[in-house]
């Protein structure tokens, strides 16, 4: 029986090519030249005796013989990473890398609170952070492109574990001159869909708001403008201009600086979202994830920590994230 001499590097190139379906893009992602990647893929095909990709298609397509081999290459690379992780588990000091993805409605408000402290506390652990939507994070966890996600829960997804970090109330963000701004405490019945700006489809915050609000009207804020934003900052700036209102998570209110708008709380028990770390049950980087969880909780603003312990905290039910 002939002995295979394929390498992990070749398998990494193979998986990258399957991901991007383009030699140039795959080579860039692997930080090598396109000729180098092409040569290594050719060697791998010769070694296996199989044509892995049909080059007559643009973008490239795996051949029927190549598909199961590509799937197995992902398994081999995953197990190789596990081997490296296991070899470091007995070390007292965390080292290696931790790949984290955060949803856009959490990232700009929470990451600045903990990232410097985490970096200083664990100097030999490299933290890589991506900003992705919930469905992208779930896919990245499934394909092991990331180790852990920071997002709104509960998800109740098969094969995943969740660790709750905190509950975050929703707040109303409205123009100072809007009739709803005259109220000191807001109820669900005060909300009108024709006056509310929402995030675009795909954002779990949009889904949570729609679940919470029994909106009485679905017309646009401006009758001849249909706009769904990709981030909360855009919604807040629209509100600052004096048109409509929106709902924002508690941490986002900390960046409120416009004298033209106000923030109002909801009647207790306020609508909340649950923010958690989520990872695969087979994940071996538990110590690093636990350290990340402790760091985030320690770096939360004191007022938000107090909200977790308030009398009505036990009555709050987080709005389903998805």
PASEBA-1860 file (N, C-alpha, C; in nm, 3 decimals):
! residues 322
1> XXXXXXXX> 0.085/-0.120/0.000/0.000/0.000/0.000/0.088/0.125/0.000 ~ 0.061/0.216/-0.093/0.140/0.339/-0.100/0.108/0.429/0.018 ~ 0.206/0.506/0.061/0.191/0.593/0.177/0.156/0.734/0.133 ~ 0.048/0.791/0.191/0.009/0.927/0.158/0.104/1.026/0.225 ~ 0.139/1.131/0.152/0.228/1.232/0.207/0.163/1.371/0.205 ~ 0.031/1.372/0.213/-0.038/1.501/0.214/-0.008/1.575/0.346 ~ -0.023/1.708/0.344/0.008/1.790/0.460/-0.114/1.868/0.508 ~ -0.107/1.914/0.633/-0.216/1.996/0.686/-0.228/2.127/0.608
9> XXXXXXXX> -0.116/2.178/0.563/-0.117/2.302/0.484/-0.197/2.282/0.355 ~ -0.176/2.169/0.290/-0.252/2.140/0.168/-0.402/2.132/0.199 ~ -0.436/2.071/0.311/-0.577/2.061/0.349/-0.635/2.199/0.380 ~ -0.556/2.286/0.440/-0.602/2.422/0.466/-0.629/2.495/0.335 ~ -0.542/2.477/0.238/-0.563/2.539/0.107/-0.690/2.482/0.042 ~ -0.709/2.353/0.056/-0.826/2.287/-0.002/-0.954/2.343/0.057 ~ -0.960/2.354/0.189/-1.080/2.405/0.256/-1.103/2.552/0.221 ~ -0.996/2.630/0.211/-1.009/2.771/0.174/-1.064/2.784/0.032
17> XXXXXXXX> -1.019/2.699/-0.058/-1.067/2.705/-0.195/-1.214/2.666/-0.202 ~ -1.254/2.572/-0.119/-1.395/2.535/-0.114/-1.479/2.650/-0.059 ~ -1.423/2.724/0.035/-1.495/2.836/0.095/-1.513/2.951/-0.003 ~ -1.406/2.987/-0.075/-1.410/3.104/-0.161/-1.442/3.072/-0.307 ~ -1.420/2.946/-0.349/-1.447/2.901/-0.486/-1.375/2.988/-0.589 ~ -1.257/3.036/-0.549/-1.178/3.123/-0.637/-1.032/3.114/-0.593 ~ -0.942/3.083/-0.687/-0.802/3.063/-0.650/-0.739/3.189/-0.590 ~ -0.765/3.304/-0.651/-0.705/3.428/-0.602/-0.750/3.463/-0.462
25> XXXXXXXX> -0.883/3.452/-0.438/-0.936/3.487/-0.305/-0.890/3.388/-0.199 ~ -0.884/3.260/-0.235/-0.838/3.158/-0.141/-0.691/3.181/-0.106 ~ -0.610/3.214/-0.206/-0.468/3.238/-0.182/-0.448/3.359/-0.091 ~ -0.527/3.464/-0.113/-0.517/3.583/-0.029/-0.553/3.551/0.115 ~ -0.658/3.470/0.133/-0.701/3.433/0.268/-0.596/3.349/0.339 ~ -0.520/3.271/0.262/-0.416/3.185/0.319/-0.280/3.254/0.326 ~ -0.274/3.379/0.277/-0.151/3.459/0.281/-0.038/3.393/0.199 ~ -0.075/3.340/0.084/0.024/3.284/-0.008/-0.008/3.335/-0.148
33> XXXXXXXX> 0.085/3.313/-0.240/0.060/3.352/-0.379/-0.034/3.251/-0.444 ~ -0.103/3.296/-0.549/-0.194/3.207/-0.620/-0.120/3.088/-0.682 ~ -0.002/3.108/-0.744/0.070/2.991/-0.798/0.105/2.888/-0.690 ~ 0.140/2.936/-0.569/0.173/2.843/-0.461/0.052/2.758/-0.424 ~ -0.063/2.823/-0.409/-0.184/2.748/-0.374/-0.221/2.651/-0.484 ~ -0.214/2.696/-0.608/-0.248/2.608/-0.722/-0.155/2.487/-0.728 ~ -0.027/2.509/-0.704/0.070/2.400/-0.709/0.043/2.297/-0.599 ~ 0.013/2.347/-0.478/-0.013/2.255/-0.367/-0.142/2.178/-0.388
41> XXXXXXXX> -0.242/2.242/-0.446/-0.366/2.171/-0.473/-0.343/2.063/-0.578 ~ -0.261/2.094/-0.680/-0.230/1.995/-0.783/-0.157/1.876/-0.723 ~ -0.064/1.902/-0.630/0.007/1.794/-0.562/-0.090/1.708/-0.482 ~ -0.186/1.774/-0.415/-0.284/1.701/-0.336/-0.372/1.613/-0.424 ~ -0.413/1.666/-0.538/-0.495/1.588/-0.631/-0.416/1.469/-0.684 ~ -0.289/1.490/-0.716/-0.205/1.380/-0.764/-0.188/1.274/-0.655 ~ -0.171/1.319/-0.531/-0.153/1.226/-0.420/-0.277/1.141/-0.396 ~ -0.394/1.205/-0.406/-0.520/1.134/-0.381/-0.570/1.062/-0.506
49> XXXXXXXX> -0.523/1.103/-0.622/-0.570/1.043/-0.746/-0.711/1.085/-0.782 ~ -0.748/1.206/-0.740/-0.884/1.257/-0.761/-0.877/1.403/-0.803 ~ -0.961/1.442/-0.899/-0.977/1.583/-0.933/-1.078/1.640/-0.834 ~ -1.035/1.737/-0.754/-1.119/1.787/-0.645/-1.215/1.897/-0.689 ~ -1.175/1.977/-0.788/-1.260/2.087/-0.834/-1.273/2.085/-0.986 ~ -1.393/2.121/-1.033/-1.418/2.137/-1.175/-1.382/2.280/-1.212 ~ -1.270/2.298/-1.281/-1.221/2.432/-1.312/-1.292/2.497/-1.430 ~ -1.385/2.425/-1.494/-1.458/2.485/-1.606/-1.570/2.576/-1.557
57> XXXXXXXX> -1.601/2.567/-1.428/-1.706/2.652/-1.371/-1.643/2.773/-1.302 ~ -1.710/2.887/-1.310/-1.672/3.006/-1.236/-1.797/3.060/-1.166 ~ -1.802/3.058/-1.035/-1.698/3.013/-0.943/-1.677/2.862/-0.951 ~ -1.563/2.816/-0.898/-1.529/2.674/-0.900/-1.636/2.591/-0.830 ~ -1.645/2.466/-0.871/-1.737/2.373/-0.805/-1.662/2.245/-0.770 ~ -1.686/2.192/-0.648/-1.624/2.063/-0.615/-1.680/1.954/-0.705 ~ -1.598/1.858/-0.741/-1.647/1.742/-0.816/-1.721/1.649/-0.720 ~ -1.796/1.557/-0.775/-1.868/1.462/-0.689/-1.771/1.378/-0.607
65> XXXXXXXX> -1.654/1.347/-0.666/-1.552/1.271/-0.592/-1.483/1.359/-0.488 ~ -1.476/1.490/-0.516/-1.405/1.580/-0.426/-1.484/1.620/-0.303 ~ -1.619/1.624/-0.312/-1.701/1.672/-0.201/-1.677/1.596/-0.070 ~ -1.682/1.461/-0.070/-1.658/1.391/0.057/-1.516/1.409/0.108 ~ -1.419/1.426/0.019/-1.281/1.446/0.061/-1.263/1.584/0.125 ~ -1.331/1.683/0.070/-1.326/1.817/0.129/-1.389/1.816/0.268 ~ -1.502/1.745/0.281/-1.568/1.735/0.411/-1.475/1.668/0.513 ~ -1.404/1.564/0.469/-1.313/1.495/0.559/-1.193/1.582/0.593
73> XXXXXXXX> -1.151/1.666/0.500/-1.039/1.757/0.526/-1.075/1.853/0.640 ~ -1.200/1.896/0.642/-1.244/1.983/0.752/-1.235/1.910/0.886 ~ -1.272/1.782/0.886/-1.265/1.702/1.008/-1.120/1.688/1.055 ~ -1.031/1.659/0.960/-0.889/1.641/0.994/-0.831/1.769/1.053 ~ -0.861/1.884/0.992/-0.810/2.011/1.041/-0.866/2.043/1.179 ~ -0.995/2.010/1.199/-1.056/2.032/1.330/-0.987/1.948/1.436 ~ -0.961/1.822/1.405/-0.896/1.734/1.502/-0.752/1.777/1.528 ~ -0.686/1.832/1.427/-0.550/1.881/1.447/-0.549/2.000/1.543
81> XXXXXXXX> -0.650/2.088/1.531/-0.661/2.200/1.624/-0.690/2.151/1.765 ~ -0.771/2.047/1.775/-0.801/1.990/1.908/-0.675/1.933/1.972 ~ -0.593/1.869/1.890/-0.468/1.812/1.941/-0.379/1.923/1.999 ~ -0.370/2.034/1.927/-0.289/2.145/1.975/-0.347/2.204/2.103 ~ -0.481/2.211/2.109/-0.545/2.265/2.228/-0.524/2.174/2.349 ~ -0.538/2.043/2.329/-0.519/1.948/2.437/-0.377/1.953/2.493 ~ -0.281/1.979/2.407/-0.142/1.981/2.451/-0.113/2.098/2.543 ~ -0.201/2.201/2.541/-0.179/2.319/2.622/-0.272/2.329/2.742
89> XXXXXXXX> -0.361/2.230/2.759/-0.463/2.242/2.863/-0.406/2.239/3.004 ~ -0.293/2.176/3.024/-0.236/2.165/3.158/-0.156/2.289/3.197 ~ -0.136/2.380/3.103/-0.062/2.501/3.135/-0.146/2.593/3.222 ~ -0.085/2.653/3.322/-0.158/2.743/3.411/-0.196/2.871/3.340 ~ -0.111/2.919/3.252/-0.136/3.044/3.182/-0.202/3.017/3.048 ~ -0.312/3.085/3.023/-0.381/3.067/2.895/-0.295/3.119/2.782 ~ -0.289/3.042/2.676/-0.214/3.082/2.558/-0.281/3.024/2.434 ~ -0.232/3.061/2.319/-0.293/3.014/2.194/-0.381/3.122/2.136
97> XXXXXXXX> -0.497/3.084/2.085/-0.589/3.181/2.026/-0.733/3.148/2.061 ~ -0.815/3.249/2.064/-0.959/3.235/2.085/-1.028/3.320/1.981 ~ -1.112/3.256/1.899/-1.181/3.324/1.790/-1.324/3.352/1.832 ~ -1.357/3.481/1.841/-1.486/3.527/1.891/-1.560/3.604/1.782 ~ -1.691/3.581/1.771/-1.775/3.662/1.682/-1.886/3.726/1.765 ~ -1.918/3.852/1.733/-2.014/3.930/1.811/-2.115/3.992/1.715 ~ -2.243/3.993/1.755/-2.345/4.053/1.668/-2.330/4.206/1.670 ~ -2.371/4.274/1.560/-2.348/4.419/1.547/-2.418/4.504/1.651
105> XXXXXXXX> -2.529/4.457/1.709/-2.600/4.538/1.809/-2.541/4.524/1.948 ~ -2.438/4.440/1.962/-2.366/4.427/2.089/-2.224/4.480/2.075 ~ -2.160/4.452/1.962/-2.016/4.477/1.943/-1.971/4.619/1.980 ~ -2.030/4.726/1.927/-1.973/4.860/1.953/-1.991/4.908/2.096 ~ -2.082/4.845/2.170/-2.112/4.890/2.305/-2.043/4.806/2.413 ~ -2.024/4.677/2.385/-1.969/4.588/2.486/-1.819/4.564/2.471 ~ -1.772/4.548/2.347/-1.630/4.516/2.326/-1.537/4.619/2.390 ~ -1.563/4.751/2.374/-1.472/4.848/2.436/-1.464/4.838/2.588
113> XXXXXXXX> -1.566/4.778/2.651/-1.568/4.770/2.796/-1.470/4.665/2.850 ~ -1.447/4.558/2.773/-1.368/4.448/2.829/-1.240/4.414/2.753 ~ -1.225/4.458/2.629/-1.119/4.403/2.544/-0.979/4.438/2.596 ~ -0.959/4.560/2.644/-0.826/4.596/2.693/-0.792/4.518/2.820 ~ -0.890/4.507/2.910/-0.867/4.432/3.034/-0.835/4.286/3.005 ~ -0.906/4.228/2.909/-0.882/4.088/2.873/-0.741/4.072/2.815 ~ -0.702/4.165/2.727/-0.570/4.157/2.664/-0.458/4.168/2.767 ~ -0.476/4.252/2.865/-0.373/4.270/2.967/-0.368/4.152/3.064
121> XXXXXXXX> -0.485/4.094/3.092/-0.492/3.983/3.187/-0.437/3.854/3.128 ~ -0.457/3.835/2.998/-0.414/3.712/2.931/-0.324/3.748/2.812 ~ -0.203/3.793/2.838/-0.116/3.845/2.731/-0.072/3.741/2.630 ~ -0.077/3.613/2.665/-0.033/3.508/2.572/-0.149/3.441/2.500 ~ -0.270/3.491/2.522/-0.388/3.441/2.452/-0.430/3.544/2.348 ~ -0.421/3.507/2.221/-0.457/3.598/2.112/-0.607/3.591/2.086 ~ -0.674/3.703/2.102/-0.818/3.710/2.082/-0.847/3.771/1.945 ~ -0.917/3.695/1.859/-0.957/3.743/1.726/-1.108/3.766/1.728
129> XXXXXXXX> -1.150/3.886/1.692/-1.291/3.922/1.701/-1.345/3.959/1.564 ~ -1.458/3.898/1.527/-1.531/3.933/1.405/-1.669/3.984/1.444 ~ -1.725/4.070/1.361/-1.862/4.119/1.380/-1.951/4.053/1.276 ~ -2.043/3.967/1.321/-2.128/3.890/1.230/-2.272/3.889/1.283 ~ -2.367/3.869/1.192/-2.506/3.852/1.234/-2.526/3.713/1.292 ~ -2.638/3.694/1.360/-2.662/3.571/1.434/-2.652/3.446/1.347 ~ -2.717/3.448/1.231/-2.714/3.329/1.145/-2.572/3.300/1.096 ~ -2.492/3.406/1.074/-2.353/3.387/1.033/-2.270/3.328/1.147
137> XXXXXXXX> -2.299/3.369/1.270/-2.227/3.315/1.385/-2.260/3.167/1.403 ~ -2.385/3.132/1.388/-2.425/2.991/1.402/-2.357/2.905/1.296 ~ -2.349/2.957/1.174/-2.281/2.883/1.068/-2.131/2.872/1.096 ~ -2.072/2.980/1.148/-1.928/2.979/1.179/-1.897/2.883/1.294 ~ -1.988/2.871/1.389/-1.970/2.774/1.497/-1.980/2.632/1.443 ~ -2.074/2.611/1.352/-2.094/2.478/1.295/-1.973/2.433/1.216 ~ -1.912/2.526/1.142/-1.796/2.493/1.058/-1.664/2.514/1.132 ~ -1.674/2.552/1.260/-1.557/2.573/1.346/-1.463/2.682/1.295
145> XXXXXXXX> -1.519/2.781/1.229/-1.440/2.897/1.190/-1.417/2.990/1.309 ~ -1.505/2.978/1.410/-1.489/3.052/1.534/-1.503/2.954/1.650 ~ -1.457/2.998/1.768/-1.467/2.915/1.887/-1.591/2.948/1.969 ~ -1.631/3.074/1.969/-1.740/3.117/2.056/-1.808/3.239/1.997 ~ -1.938/3.251/2.023/-2.014/3.366/1.977/-2.067/3.445/2.096 ~ -2.082/3.575/2.078/-2.138/3.663/2.180/-2.263/3.724/2.117 ~ -2.379/3.683/2.165/-2.503/3.721/2.098/-2.622/3.712/2.191 ~ -2.738/3.748/2.138/-2.860/3.744/2.216/-2.915/3.603/2.216
153> XXXXXXXX> -2.961/3.559/2.331/-3.014/3.425/2.350/-3.148/3.437/2.425 ~ -3.223/3.329/2.445/-3.186/3.190/2.417/-3.206/3.153/2.270 ~ -3.117/3.066/2.222/-3.125/3.015/2.086/-3.184/2.874/2.082 ~ -3.148/2.796/2.186/-3.193/2.656/2.197/-3.158/2.578/2.070 ~ -3.035/2.596/2.024/-2.987/2.528/1.903/-2.919/2.397/1.942 ~ -2.942/2.293/1.865/-2.883/2.162/1.892/-2.731/2.171/1.886 ~ -2.667/2.105/1.982/-2.522/2.095/1.981/-2.448/2.216/2.035 ~ -2.522/2.316/2.085/-2.459/2.436/2.136/-2.486/2.454/2.285
161> XXXXXXXX> -2.391/2.513/2.353/-2.408/2.549/2.493/-2.412/2.701/2.506 ~ -2.490/2.751/2.601/-2.503/2.894/2.624/-2.470/2.926/2.769 ~ -2.395/3.032/2.790/-2.372/3.082/2.925/-2.419/3.226/2.932 ~ -2.524/3.250/3.010/-2.579/3.384/3.022/-2.480/3.476/3.092 ~ -2.458/3.593/3.034/-2.370/3.693/3.093/-2.449/3.800/3.168 ~ -2.556/3.848/3.105/-2.638/3.950/3.170/-2.769/3.969/3.093 ~ -2.865/4.031/3.161/-2.990/4.074/3.098/-2.979/4.222/3.070 ~ -3.019/4.262/2.950/-3.008/4.402/2.909/-3.145/4.457/2.871
169> XXXXXXXX> -3.195/4.554/2.947/-3.326/4.611/2.915/-3.325/4.688/2.783 ~ -3.443/4.695/2.720/-3.463/4.781/2.605/-3.512/4.917/2.653 ~ -3.474/5.022/2.581/-3.515/5.159/2.612/-3.574/5.223/2.487 ~ -3.660/5.321/2.508/-3.714/5.399/2.396/-3.620/5.515/2.367 ~ -3.591/5.539/2.240/-3.509/5.652/2.197/-3.595/5.736/2.106 ~ -3.625/5.860/2.148/-3.722/5.941/2.074/-3.678/6.087/2.068 ~ -3.728/6.162/1.967/-3.699/6.307/1.962/-3.758/6.375/2.084 ~ -3.688/6.475/2.136/-3.735/6.544/2.256/-3.873/6.606/2.237
177> XXXXXXXX> -3.906/6.646/2.114/-4.034/6.709/2.089/-4.147/6.614/2.053 ~ -4.120/6.485/2.048/-4.223/6.387/2.011/-4.321/6.368/2.127 ~ -4.451/6.349/2.098/-4.550/6.331/2.206/-4.514/6.217/2.302 ~ -4.454/6.109/2.250/-4.422/5.996/2.337/-4.312/6.032/2.437 ~ -4.231/6.134/2.404/-4.123/6.175/2.493/-4.174/6.245/2.619 ~ -4.303/6.285/2.617/-4.361/6.348/2.736/-4.385/6.247/2.848 ~ -4.390/6.120/2.810/-4.412/6.015/2.909/-4.281/5.982/2.978 ~ -4.284/5.964/3.108/-4.164/5.927/3.183/-4.140/5.777/3.179
185> XXXXXXXX> -4.249/5.700/3.172/-4.242/5.554/3.164/-4.323/5.509/3.045 ~ -4.267/5.417/2.966/-4.331/5.372/2.842/-4.392/5.234/2.861 ~ -4.506/5.210/2.796/-4.566/5.076/2.791/-4.572/5.030/2.647 ~ -4.595/4.902/2.629/-4.606/4.847/2.494/-4.717/4.915/2.416 ~ -4.828/4.950/2.482/-4.942/5.012/2.415/-4.911/5.152/2.361 ~ -4.804/5.212/2.411/-4.767/5.346/2.363/-4.702/5.342/2.225 ~ -4.657/5.225/2.182/-4.579/5.215/2.059/-4.668/5.204/1.936 ~ -4.625/5.269/1.830/-4.699/5.271/1.704/-4.601/5.240/1.591
193> XXXXXXXX> -4.632/5.136/1.516/-4.542/5.093/1.408/-4.516/5.199/1.304 ~ -4.608/5.290/1.284/-4.589/5.393/1.181/-4.488/5.498/1.224 ~ -4.445/5.492/1.350/-4.349/5.590/1.400/-4.217/5.526/1.441 ~ -4.198/5.399/1.410/-4.081/5.328/1.461/-3.985/5.289/1.348 ~ -3.857/5.322/1.368/-3.752/5.278/1.278/-3.700/5.141/1.325 ~ -3.676/5.051/1.229/-3.629/4.917/1.262/-3.501/4.883/1.187 ~ -3.426/4.792/1.243/-3.310/4.738/1.172/-3.356/4.650/1.056 ~ -3.266/4.622/0.965/-3.298/4.541/0.849/-3.320/4.395/0.887
201> XXXXXXXX> -3.381/4.321/0.797/-3.398/4.177/0.815/-3.262/4.111/0.838 ~ -3.260/4.010/0.925/-3.135/3.939/0.953/-3.077/3.976/1.088 ~ -3.119/4.090/1.144/-3.072/4.130/1.276/-3.167/4.074/1.381 ~ -3.111/4.003/1.480/-3.197/3.943/1.582/-3.266/4.050/1.666 ~ -3.206/4.169/1.678/-3.270/4.276/1.754/-3.402/4.317/1.690 ~ -3.406/4.318/1.558/-3.532/4.347/1.488/-3.637/4.243/1.524 ~ -3.598/4.115/1.520/-3.691/4.007/1.552/-3.741/4.019/1.696 ~ -3.652/4.055/1.788/-3.692/4.069/1.928/-3.790/4.184/1.947
209> XXXXXXXX> -3.766/4.296/1.880/-3.856/4.410/1.892/-3.994/4.376/1.836 ~ -3.997/4.308/1.722/-4.125/4.271/1.663/-4.200/4.171/1.749 ~ -4.127/4.084/1.819/-4.192/3.990/1.911/-4.251/4.064/2.032 ~ -4.180/4.165/2.077/-4.227/4.239/2.195/-4.344/4.330/2.161 ~ -4.337/4.398/2.048/-4.435/4.502/2.014/-4.550/4.446/1.932 ~ -4.670/4.467/1.980/-4.788/4.438/1.897/-4.820/4.567/1.822 ~ -4.739/4.596/1.721/-4.749/4.725/1.654/-4.883/4.744/1.584 ~ -4.940/4.861/1.605/-5.074/4.886/1.553/-5.073/4.931/1.408
217> XXXXXXXX> -4.958/4.967/1.357/-4.952/5.022/1.222/-4.819/4.982/1.158 ~ -4.822/4.943/1.034/-4.700/4.900/0.967/-4.652/5.001/0.861 ~ -4.715/5.120/0.857/-4.672/5.220/0.760/-4.534/5.272/0.796 ~ -4.467/5.330/0.697/-4.334/5.384/0.719/-4.341/5.515/0.796 ~ -4.232/5.550/0.865/-4.225/5.677/0.937/-4.246/5.793/0.840 ~ -4.173/5.790/0.729/-4.193/5.885/0.621/-4.265/5.810/0.508 ~ -4.382/5.855/0.468/-4.468/5.777/0.380/-4.401/5.735/0.251 ~ -4.312/5.818/0.197/-4.249/5.784/0.069/-4.105/5.736/0.085
225> XXXXXXXX> -4.067/5.695/0.207/-3.934/5.642/0.232/-3.944/5.508/0.304 ~ -3.887/5.405/0.245/-3.881/5.273/0.309/-3.734/5.244/0.337 ~ -3.698/5.250/0.464/-3.557/5.235/0.500/-3.543/5.144/0.621 ~ -3.451/5.046/0.610/-3.420/4.958/0.722/-3.269/4.961/0.740 ~ -3.225/5.005/0.855/-3.083/5.031/0.878/-3.006/4.903/0.908 ~ -2.874/4.912/0.888/-2.786/4.801/0.920/-2.721/4.814/1.056 ~ -2.740/4.930/1.122/-2.682/4.946/1.256/-2.765/5.045/1.337 ~ -2.749/5.037/1.468/-2.828/5.121/1.558/-2.790/5.268/1.550
233> XXXXXXXX> -2.663/5.297/1.520/-2.618/5.436/1.512/-2.699/5.512/1.407 ~ -2.725/5.446/1.294/-2.802/5.511/1.187/-2.943/5.541/1.235 ~ -3.005/5.445/1.305/-3.140/5.466/1.357/-3.143/5.584/1.454 ~ -3.043/5.591/1.541/-3.039/5.700/1.638/-3.022/5.835/1.571 ~ -2.942/5.839/1.465/-2.924/5.967/1.394/-3.054/6.008/1.323 ~ -3.130/5.911/1.273/-3.259/5.942/1.212/-3.353/6.000/1.316 ~ -3.352/5.943/1.434/-3.436/5.994/1.543/-3.391/6.135/1.582 ~ -3.260/6.157/1.588/-3.207/6.289/1.623/-3.256/6.397/1.527
241> XXXXXXXX> -3.285/6.356/1.402/-3.332/6.454/1.303/-3.477/6.493/1.327 ~ -3.544/6.424/1.422/-3.680/6.462/1.459/-3.789/6.374/1.402 ~ -3.750/6.262/1.337/-3.849/6.174/1.274/-3.856/6.039/1.343 ~ -3.974/6.004/1.394/-3.996/5.872/1.450/-3.914/5.844/1.575 ~ -3.920/5.717/1.619/-3.841/5.674/1.734/-3.799/5.530/1.712 ~ -3.719/5.479/1.802/-3.672/5.341/1.791/-3.649/5.285/1.930 ~ -3.620/5.156/1.938/-3.583/5.093/2.064/-3.434/5.059/2.058 ~ -3.366/5.082/2.169/-3.223/5.053/2.175/-3.193/4.972/2.301
249> XXXXXXXX> -3.089/4.887/2.298/-3.049/4.817/2.418/-2.982/4.913/2.517 ~ -2.983/4.877/2.645/-2.937/4.964/2.753/-2.797/5.017/2.730 ~ -2.703/4.933/2.687/-2.565/4.976/2.668/-2.552/5.083/2.559 ~ -2.642/5.078/2.460/-2.636/5.178/2.353/-2.670/5.316/2.404 ~ -2.749/5.324/2.511/-2.788/5.454/2.566/-2.668/5.527/2.625 ~ -2.564/5.453/2.661/-2.445/5.515/2.717/-2.373/5.603/2.618 ~ -2.399/5.583/2.490/-2.335/5.666/2.386/-2.428/5.776/2.338 ~ -2.541/5.793/2.407/-2.636/5.898/2.371/-2.582/6.034/2.411
257> XXXXXXXX> -2.572/6.125/2.316/-2.517/6.256/2.347/-2.595/6.371/2.282 ~ -2.700/6.339/2.208/-2.773/6.442/2.137/-2.873/6.512/2.229 ~ -2.872/6.644/2.234/-2.971/6.717/2.314/-3.108/6.717/2.250 ~ -3.116/6.669/2.125/-3.243/6.671/2.053/-3.326/6.546/2.078 ~ -3.271/6.447/2.149/-3.342/6.322/2.172/-3.336/6.283/2.319 ~ -3.430/6.197/2.359/-3.437/6.152/2.498/-3.443/6.000/2.503 ~ -3.408/5.946/2.618/-3.417/5.803/2.643/-3.521/5.781/2.752 ~ -3.610/5.685/2.730/-3.715/5.656/2.827/-3.717/5.506/2.858
265> XXXXXXXX> -3.740/5.474/2.986/-3.747/5.334/3.029/-3.889/5.281/3.013 ~ -3.901/5.147/3.010/-4.031/5.082/3.002/-4.083/5.049/3.141 ~ -4.213/5.038/3.151/-4.277/4.999/3.276/-4.227/4.861/3.319 ~ -4.201/4.845/3.446/-4.151/4.719/3.500/-4.259/4.611/3.494 ~ -4.222/4.487/3.461/-4.089/4.442/3.420/-4.059/4.481/3.275 ~ -3.948/4.547/3.255/-3.912/4.598/3.123/-3.876/4.484/3.029 ~ -3.898/4.504/2.899/-3.851/4.404/2.802/-3.699/4.397/2.804 ~ -3.644/4.278/2.801/-3.499/4.261/2.808/-3.453/4.160/2.703
273> XXXXXXXX> -3.326/4.169/2.671/-3.263/4.063/2.593/-3.156/3.998/2.681 ~ -3.136/3.872/2.659/-3.034/3.797/2.732/-2.909/3.790/2.645 ~ -2.797/3.833/2.698/-2.671/3.831/2.625/-2.585/3.718/2.679 ~ -2.538/3.631/2.589/-2.467/3.510/2.631/-2.349/3.480/2.541 ~ -2.261/3.397/2.593/-2.159/3.332/2.511/-2.213/3.197/2.467 ~ -2.189/3.162/2.341/-2.241/3.037/2.284/-2.127/2.964/2.216 ~ -2.117/2.833/2.240/-2.011/2.754/2.178/-2.059/2.611/2.156 ~ -1.985/2.537/2.076/-2.017/2.397/2.049/-1.988/2.313/2.173
281> XXXXXXXX> -2.070/2.212/2.196/-2.052/2.127/2.313/-1.921/2.049/2.308 ~ -1.865/2.035/2.189/-1.738/1.963/2.174/-1.618/2.056/2.188 ~ -1.644/2.182/2.217/-1.537/2.281/2.226/-1.440/2.248/2.340 ~ -1.309/2.253/2.310/-1.208/2.221/2.410/-1.150/2.345/2.480 ~ -1.181/2.462/2.429/-1.122/2.584/2.487/-1.210/2.639/2.600 ~ -1.256/2.550/2.687/-1.348/2.590/2.793/-1.284/2.691/2.887 ~ -1.159/2.670/2.924/-1.093/2.762/3.018/-1.087/2.903/2.961 ~ -1.054/2.914/2.834/-1.046/3.046/2.772/-1.183/3.111/2.765
289> XXXXXXXX> -1.286/3.032/2.732/-1.422/3.085/2.723/-1.471/3.128/2.861 ~ -1.444/3.047/2.963/-1.484/3.083/3.100/-1.414/3.210/3.145 ~ -1.286/3.225/3.108/-1.212/3.345/3.144/-1.270/3.467/3.073 ~ -1.312/3.449/2.948/-1.375/3.558/2.874/-1.506/3.597/2.941 ~ -1.585/3.499/2.981/-1.713/3.527/3.047/-1.693/3.606/3.176 ~ -1.598/3.563/3.258/-1.572/3.632/3.385/-1.524/3.774/3.362 ~ -1.440/3.793/3.258/-1.389/3.926/3.228/-1.501/4.020/3.185 ~ -1.588/3.973/3.097/-1.699/4.056/3.049/-1.788/4.097/3.166
297> XXXXXXXX> -1.824/4.002/3.252/-1.912/4.033/3.364/-1.847/4.131/3.461 ~ -1.716/4.116/3.481/-1.646/4.207/3.572/-1.638/4.349/3.518 ~ -1.642/4.363/3.386/-1.625/4.494/3.323/-1.757/4.564/3.291 ~ -1.869/4.504/3.327/-1.998/4.568/3.301/-2.013/4.693/3.387 ~ -2.083/4.794/3.339/-2.108/4.914/3.421/-2.180/4.877/3.550 ~ -2.149/4.947/3.656/-2.207/4.916/3.788/-2.359/4.920/3.785 ~ -2.416/5.016/3.711/-2.562/5.029/3.707/-2.626/4.908/3.640 ~ -2.561/4.855/3.538/-2.615/4.737/3.472/-2.604/4.615/3.563
305> XXXXXXXX> -2.496/4.606/3.639/-2.483/4.498/3.738/-2.596/4.506/3.841 ~ -2.627/4.627/3.884/-2.735/4.645/3.982/-2.870/4.604/3.926 ~ -2.890/4.628/3.796/-3.015/4.588/3.733/-3.035/4.436/3.737 ~ -2.922/4.360/3.733/-2.932/4.214/3.738/-2.983/4.168/3.875 ~ -2.962/4.249/3.977/-2.997/4.210/4.114/-3.121/4.282/4.166 ~ -3.185/4.363/4.082/-3.302/4.438/4.127/-3.419/4.346/4.155 ~ -3.519/4.399/4.226/-3.631/4.317/4.274/-3.709/4.253/4.160 ~ -3.722/4.324/4.048/-3.804/4.269/3.939/-3.722/4.187/3.841
313> XXXXXXXX> -3.591/4.165/3.869/-3.507/4.090/3.776/-3.559/3.948/3.757 ~ -3.609/3.889/3.865/-3.657/3.750/3.857/-3.781/3.737/3.771 ~ -3.856/3.847/3.751/-3.980/3.840/3.673/-3.956/3.867/3.526 ~ -3.835/3.907/3.491/-3.808/3.939/3.352/-3.786/3.812/3.271 ~ -3.850/3.807/3.158/-3.830/3.695/3.066/-3.769/3.750/2.938 ~ -3.650/3.705/2.906/-3.585/3.758/2.784/-3.666/3.726/2.660 ~ -3.672/3.822/2.569/-3.741/3.801/2.443/-3.660/3.703/2.359 ~ -3.723/3.600/2.302/-3.647/3.505/2.218/-3.567/3.578/2.111
321> XX> -3.445/3.531/2.089/-3.355/3.603/2.000/-3.380/3.573/1.853 ~ -3.442/3.462/1.823/-3.450/3.420/1.682/-3.580/3.349/1.651
END
